[in-house]
Amino acid sequence: MQDKEKMLAVYFDQPGDPENLYVKEVPKPHPGRGEVLIKVSSSALNRVDLFQRSGKYPSPKGANGILGLEAAGLVAGFGPGCKGQWKTGDTVMALLSGGGQAEYVTVPEGHLMPIPNGMTFVQAAAIPEAWLTAFQLLHFVGKVQSGQTVLIHAGASGVGTAAIQLTRLAKAIPIVTAGTQEKLQLAANLGAAAGFNYKEEDFRERVLEFTNGSGVDVILDCIGGSYWEKNLNCLSTDGQWIVYGLLGGGEVHGDLLGRLRSKRGSLLTSLLRSREKEYKEKLVKAFTERVLPYFSQDRSPHVQPIIDSVYPLHKIVEAHRTMEENKNLGKIIIEMPPSS
């Protein structure tokens, strides 16, 4: 029988391939000042988990070293100094700096959100990291305006599918790139006004056709270096190019700054995981007030998390492999084992 002070968690001893991952019994965390203990039902996989596992992205100083940047479950305990906004047994979802792929995790109480009525833990686990990232990029960084056109790379990813819906919610126009027709169809179903297969066509030409030559107002870019020239060509005068990932590398060879300056363009970068606690609290509060109500089935417009697949905790290797091969449309969910 499992020790009550222990829990199961995803672990790896050495950075490397997915096969290095395994499930291990580790000490159960205890909430510190202002923290809440969550009994995790579901977590979700993010690209950062793959980078951390492979040794390319160490967890920030002070962050939980266990993988997992989001979780959904039940409030199970409190540290000293909590303000009393939650009670034991509340169903919640949480933005984490790590630790979600385990049976328990501690989180600052201001990083919790209530799970909308009628939503399962699996659905809720797909929201915090992807939706808060997309919300932050559009509203805190890009300050998107009604009527603007937003180019979203990786339109069928967790962040991409959230960004399409949030762009529509802001009364702006989302257009996307993706690598398969199936992914482009998903994006269209979610509200993308246009979609371009980057493997089969030059998205730069298609974007300029769509915008009658003027280019897009905002680019949400998780690719980076390999797209720099095409992104610059797509950007409108005074446009904003927001880099939040470097899947295509970080090196740029060419006159990036000169050409960006000629368009009076803004190049912005963003990371959510390493942000300070207070910033995340403001982000969670704004998202809870402005977006969370639209997840309810009776709201119009209605938004929804997109789930690709659900893996039990002991199938974590297969889950990582699926994401690594870019097979997923939407989020990959990790379910904790049922309580003994």
Buried (B, 14 or more C-beta within 10 A) or exposed (E): EEEEEBBBBBBBEEBEEBEBBEBBEBEBBEBEEBBBBBBBBBBBBBBBBBBBBBEEBEBEEEBBEBBBBBBBBBBBBBBEEBEEEBEEEBBBBBBBBBBBBBBBBBBBBBBBBBBBEEBBBBBBBBBBBBBBBBBBBBBBBBEBEEEBBBBBBBBBBBBBBBBBBBBBBBEBBBBBBBBBEEBBBBBBEBBBBBBBBBEEEEBBEBBBEBBEEEBBBBBBBBBBBBBBBBBBBBBBEEBBBBBBBBBBEEEEEEEBEEBBEEBEBBBBEBEBBEBEEEEBBEBBEBBEEBBBEBBBEEEEEEBBBBBBBBBBBEBBBBBBBBBBEBEBBBBBBBBBEEEE
